[in-house]
């Protein structure tokens, strides 16, 4: 697998190469960033959001997909950016399944975009405007950006499997469609249950120091201060038992919808004695259509330590109706 080890500098360099970073003179955004576009740093508030192109891959359905995440450089500021002028993918958009709610920090492989069969040397562009900064990244099929989200070529590790019914079909790897649909009522908790399992790597590869084995760009080097701020150490090991990561974990988050849902526990425990069952309750405060993201991580951690394997992201749709008066 040829993964992309994204660091802060890599994302900034990508934004500079393929888009723009403009200070738009917005009041009330906290600290005033430097006038130099590439000096954007991680801060509590007032910084920007950049899309992160993880790479492209061949889906199991025969289509070609772009795997996309993002980097919110704010540690205490999340964003709701509706699809439109400030959150658009073009051509063919502006809506191509991207999030409208942006969590803090680096979020890996949040969604996939099915690429046109005649894309060739053309590209798509995802533009995000946040805190007065405009960032754009390109989605393309250049050969050195191909990734393998279904299997790590080095140790044959595969992503965790998630099921939404105990005997139902499983999903694994990058998201290509809505995995489950639910209905709910405002103010009434909805139980969300997944059954998670993981086979682990097939070939035993000894752990290496933080920085990895250097297979991806930006790997195998001493982390810089900016790198450390952008990507806290998490799961850089490739085999079982990463740096402080549990062997299997499930995390729920909000991706789209009119108002923030409340999870009883966004990281529910996994009952290995009950087929890997993990349940949390979510409560909605406003009616509408929601999209939730559930991420299953093995010991490689978030983003597979930067190698795009092995973790699973699934999207869950919830139609929420108003409560009775």
C-alpha positions as MATLAB code, in Angstrom:
seq = 'XXXXXXXXXXXXXXXXXXXXXXXXXXXXXXXXXXXXXXXXXXXXXXXXXXXXXXXXXXXXXXXXXXXXXXXXXXXXXXXXXXXXXXXXXXXXXXXXXXXXXXXXXXXXXXXXXXXXXXXXXXXXXXXXXXXXXXXXXXXXXXXXXXXXXXXXXXXXXXXXXXXXXXXXXXXXXXXXXXXXXXXXXXXXXXXXXXXXXXXXXXXXXXXXXXXXXXXXXXXXXXXXXXXXXXXXXXXXXXXXXXXXXXXXXXXXXXXXXXXXXXXXXXXXXXXXXXXXXXXXXXXXXXXXXXXXXXXXXXXXXXXXXXXXXXXXXXXXXXXXXXXXX';
ca = [
       0.000    0.000    0.000;
       1.209    3.474   -0.824;
      -0.317    5.663    1.912;
      -0.068    9.360    2.606;
       1.444   10.327    5.952;
      -0.266   13.660    6.416;
       1.346   16.163    8.740;
       0.591   19.820    9.302;
       3.225   20.908    6.790;
       2.016   18.463    4.182;
      -1.526   19.779    4.398;
      -0.362   23.379    4.271;
       1.841   22.646    1.289;
      -1.083   20.969   -0.474;
      -3.291   23.980    0.164;
      -0.649   26.293   -1.225;
      -0.101   24.162   -4.312;
      -3.727   23.592   -5.214;
      -5.757   26.403   -3.733;
      -5.805   29.710   -1.947;
      -5.507   30.885    1.613;
      -6.943   34.363    2.002;
      -7.503   36.548    5.045;
     -10.943   38.062    4.538;
     -11.026   40.630    7.345;
     -13.655   39.082    9.591;
     -14.404   40.545   13.008;
     -14.858   38.573   16.174;
     -12.705   35.608   15.225;
     -10.259   35.712   18.120;
      -6.545   36.103   17.598;
      -5.394   37.762   14.391;
      -3.387   35.300   12.284;
      -0.207   36.334   10.569;
      -0.411   37.865    7.121;
       1.678   35.045    5.706;
      -0.663   32.332    4.389;
       1.561   29.366    5.281;
       2.024   30.489    8.878;
      -1.409   29.244    9.945;
      -0.973   27.340   13.189;
      -3.029   25.281   15.577;
      -4.794   27.502   18.084;
      -7.894   27.411   20.251;
      -9.973   29.621   17.947;
      -9.667   31.827   14.906;
      -7.763   29.505   12.597;
      -8.808   27.769    9.374;
     -10.106   24.443    8.094;
      -8.456   22.618    5.212;
      -9.643   19.549    3.361;
      -7.152   16.661    3.413;
      -6.881   14.479    0.349;
      -5.943   11.024    1.631;
      -5.726    9.543   -1.870;
      -7.797    7.582   -4.371;
      -8.688    3.914   -4.396;
     -10.579    1.224   -6.252;
     -13.843    0.413   -4.506;
     -15.187   -3.103   -4.157;
     -18.061   -2.102   -6.455;
     -15.684   -1.443   -9.356;
     -15.839    2.348   -9.108;
     -12.968    4.690   -8.338;
     -13.196    6.881   -5.236;
     -11.355    9.788   -3.655;
     -10.885    9.359    0.101;
     -11.103   12.706    1.872;
     -10.702   14.009    5.403;
     -10.028   17.450    6.836;
      -7.889   19.376    9.306;
      -9.577   21.903   11.592;
      -6.674   23.861   13.063;
      -8.775   24.965   16.036;
      -8.715   22.933   19.230;
     -11.827   24.488   20.793;
     -13.823   25.684   17.803;
     -16.055   23.488   15.685;
     -17.875   24.688   12.579;
     -21.248   24.282   10.904;
     -20.751   25.157    7.246;
     -23.725   24.323    4.992;
     -23.133   22.997    1.510;
     -22.908   26.017   -0.755;
     -20.453   28.840   -1.478;
     -18.444   28.169    1.700;
     -18.436   24.363    1.423;
     -18.459   23.104   -2.148;
     -16.981   20.421   -4.381;
     -16.741   21.311   -8.052;
     -17.429   20.400  -10.779;
     -20.442   18.199  -10.221;
     -21.383   19.588   -6.810;
     -21.582   21.549   -4.708;
     -22.855   18.594   -2.640;
     -20.853   15.387   -2.952;
     -21.305   13.976    0.522;
     -18.866   16.192    2.407;
     -19.483   17.021    6.073;
     -21.258   20.190    7.108;
     -20.161   19.892   10.748;
     -16.417   20.056   11.299;
     -14.923   18.645   14.475;
     -11.722   20.032   15.953;
      -8.380   18.642   14.828;
      -7.446   16.155   12.116;
     -10.231   13.862   10.928;
      -9.144   10.992    8.673;
     -11.069    9.499    5.750;
     -14.383   11.130    6.645;
     -16.048   10.516    3.281;
     -15.481    9.233   -0.238;
     -16.303   10.892   -3.549;
     -17.094    8.645   -6.505;
     -14.926    9.901   -9.343;
     -16.215   10.164  -12.903;
     -14.982    7.397  -15.174;
     -13.776   10.006  -17.651;
     -11.896   12.067  -15.037;
      -8.521   11.375  -16.665;
      -6.102   14.204  -15.920;
      -8.903   16.467  -14.710;
      -9.582   17.146  -11.040;
     -12.252   18.084   -8.540;
     -11.833   20.912   -6.038;
     -13.145   21.049   -2.454;
     -13.335   24.594   -1.103;
     -13.930   25.427    2.574;
     -14.335   28.920    4.031;
     -13.954   29.164    7.821;
     -13.059   32.129   10.034;
     -12.600   34.216    6.903;
      -9.996   31.889    5.403;
     -10.601   30.190    2.070;
      -8.810   26.883    1.496;
      -9.147   24.613   -1.529;
      -7.704   21.176   -2.253;
      -7.780   19.085   -5.415;
      -9.011   15.507   -5.794;
      -7.344   13.607   -8.630;
      -6.008   10.216   -9.696;
      -2.290   10.828   -9.855;
      -0.433    7.543   -9.523;
       1.468    8.432   -6.348;
      -1.777    9.156   -4.492;
      -3.286    5.681   -4.773;
      -4.092    4.106   -1.392;
      -5.303    0.701   -0.224;
      -7.897    1.160    2.546;
      -8.901   -2.525    2.547;
      -5.548   -4.154    3.310;
      -2.111   -3.125    4.494;
       0.264   -4.549    1.905;
       3.106   -4.843    4.419;
       1.514   -6.981    7.140;
      -1.836   -7.961    5.563;
      -3.778   -6.132    8.241;
      -7.416   -5.409    7.380;
      -9.870   -2.845    8.788;
     -12.290   -3.718   11.592;
     -15.691   -5.010   10.541;
     -18.839   -3.250   11.724;
     -22.340   -4.712   11.635;
     -25.588   -2.930   12.477;
     -27.514   -6.160   13.030;
     -26.047   -9.152   14.895;
     -26.459  -11.371   11.825;
     -26.453   -8.619    9.225;
     -23.878   -7.711    6.587;
     -20.639   -6.075    7.654;
     -18.904   -2.954    6.375;
     -15.187   -2.273    6.478;
     -12.726    0.245    5.135;
     -13.594    3.550    3.524;
     -17.234    4.757    3.341;
     -18.970    4.558   -0.039;
     -22.661    4.653    0.945;
     -25.022    4.949    3.922;
     -24.581    1.803    6.005;
     -27.765    2.057    8.095;
     -30.893    4.195    8.379;
     -32.917    5.036   11.482;
     -35.855    7.183   12.524;
     -36.034    9.099   15.793;
     -38.084   11.689   17.657;
     -36.822   14.917   19.163;
     -36.044   14.453   22.838;
     -36.301   10.655   22.789;
     -32.996    8.752   22.999;
     -32.190    6.515   20.039;
     -30.082    3.428   20.706;
     -27.223    3.002   18.254;
     -25.675   -0.457   18.279;
     -22.820   -1.885   16.271;
     -21.073   -5.230   16.463;
     -17.331   -4.750   15.945;
     -14.665   -7.320   15.169;
     -11.096   -7.279   13.918;
      -8.767   -9.982   12.611;
      -5.510   -8.092   13.073;
      -2.355   -8.307   10.931;
      -1.517  -11.606    9.243;
       2.249  -11.093    9.305;
       4.099  -10.234   12.499;
       6.173   -7.076   12.039;
       8.056   -5.764   15.107;
       7.135   -2.354   16.384;
       9.392    0.547   15.443;
       9.991    3.904   17.152;
       7.551    6.739   16.556;
       7.937    7.930   13.010;
       7.185    4.564   11.439;
       9.031    2.609    8.789;
       9.139    5.474    6.333;
       6.820    4.010    3.692;
       4.750    7.175    3.320;
       5.824   10.693    2.565;
       6.668   12.517    5.774;
       7.311    9.244    7.629;
      10.523    8.015    9.204;
      11.666   11.504   10.184;
      11.960   13.333   13.453;
       8.630   15.090   14.163;
       8.784   18.878   14.123;
       7.051   21.121   16.626;
       4.334   21.838   14.074;
       3.921   18.134   13.367;
       3.524   17.394   17.060;
       0.878   20.078   17.411;
      -1.017   18.849   14.377;
      -0.812   15.126   15.026;
      -0.491   13.940   18.613;
       1.201   10.528   18.849;
      -1.445    7.938   18.172;
      -1.179    4.524   16.676;
       1.954    4.960   14.607;
       2.790    1.281   14.974;
       1.721   -0.940   12.082;
       1.145   -4.217   13.908;
      -0.907   -5.229   16.901;
      -0.591   -2.934   19.873;
       0.137    0.609   18.699;
       1.388    3.369   20.957;
      -1.248    3.494   23.665;
      -4.167    2.509   21.425;
      -6.701   -0.138   22.420;
      -6.879   -3.202   20.166;
     -10.376   -2.209   18.968;
     -12.385    0.964   19.496;
     -15.626    2.509   18.202;
     -16.291    6.260   18.041;
     -19.477    8.107   17.060;
     -19.611   11.711   15.829;
     -21.894   14.228   14.163;
     -21.318   14.827   10.443;
     -24.466   16.573    9.134;
     -27.719   17.867   10.546;
     -29.485   21.001   11.799;
     -28.398   20.841   15.469;
     -25.815   19.077   17.606;
     -26.968   15.649   18.804;
     -26.006   14.480   22.277;
     -24.314   11.082   22.663;
     -24.476    9.396   26.047;
     -21.032    8.003   25.295;
     -19.401    8.680   21.941;
     -16.854    5.926   22.625;
     -18.921    3.022   23.957;
     -17.243   -0.033   25.392;
     -17.140   -3.177   23.267;
     -18.507   -6.379   24.793;
     -16.275   -9.110   23.406;
     -18.472  -11.713   25.122;
     -21.455  -10.581   23.066;
     -20.013  -10.603   19.568;
     -18.326   -7.218   19.921;
     -21.543   -5.396   20.763;
     -21.214   -1.655   21.461;
     -24.218    0.547   22.211;
     -24.686    4.235   22.828;
     -27.762    6.457   22.969;
     -28.103    9.660   20.969;
     -30.690   12.383   21.559;
     -31.676   15.047   19.028;
     -32.881   18.555   19.901;
     -34.231   19.541   16.466;
     -36.066   17.703   13.682;
     -34.444   17.102   10.313;
     -32.154   14.770    8.422;
     -28.900   13.822   10.103;
     -25.783   11.951    9.096;
     -23.664   10.392   11.817;
     -20.219    8.876   11.430;
     -19.058    5.789   13.279;
     -15.382    4.935   13.140;
     -13.887    1.567   14.018;
     -10.172    1.635   14.840;
      -7.761   -1.202   15.447;
      -4.410   -0.819   17.218;
      -2.980    1.259   14.377;
      -5.068    4.174   15.663;
      -6.788    7.056   13.906;
      -5.945    7.147   10.233;
      -3.957    3.936   10.553;
      -1.025    6.011   11.759;
      -1.125    7.931    8.480;
      -1.125    4.936    6.123;
      -4.876    4.984    5.277;
      -5.278    1.441    6.593;
      -6.600    0.000    8.722;
      -9.733    1.607   10.049;
     -13.407    1.627    9.103;
     -15.732    4.588    8.660;
     -19.475    4.097    8.211;
     -22.201    6.693    7.714;
     -25.573    6.343    9.430;
     -28.623    8.376    8.378;
     -31.249    9.394   10.939;
     -34.554   11.048   10.056;
     -35.695   12.950   13.146;
     -39.294   14.090   13.538;
     -40.687   16.648   15.960;
     -41.920   15.422   19.309;
     -45.557   15.463   20.307;
     -46.746   18.602   22.023;
];
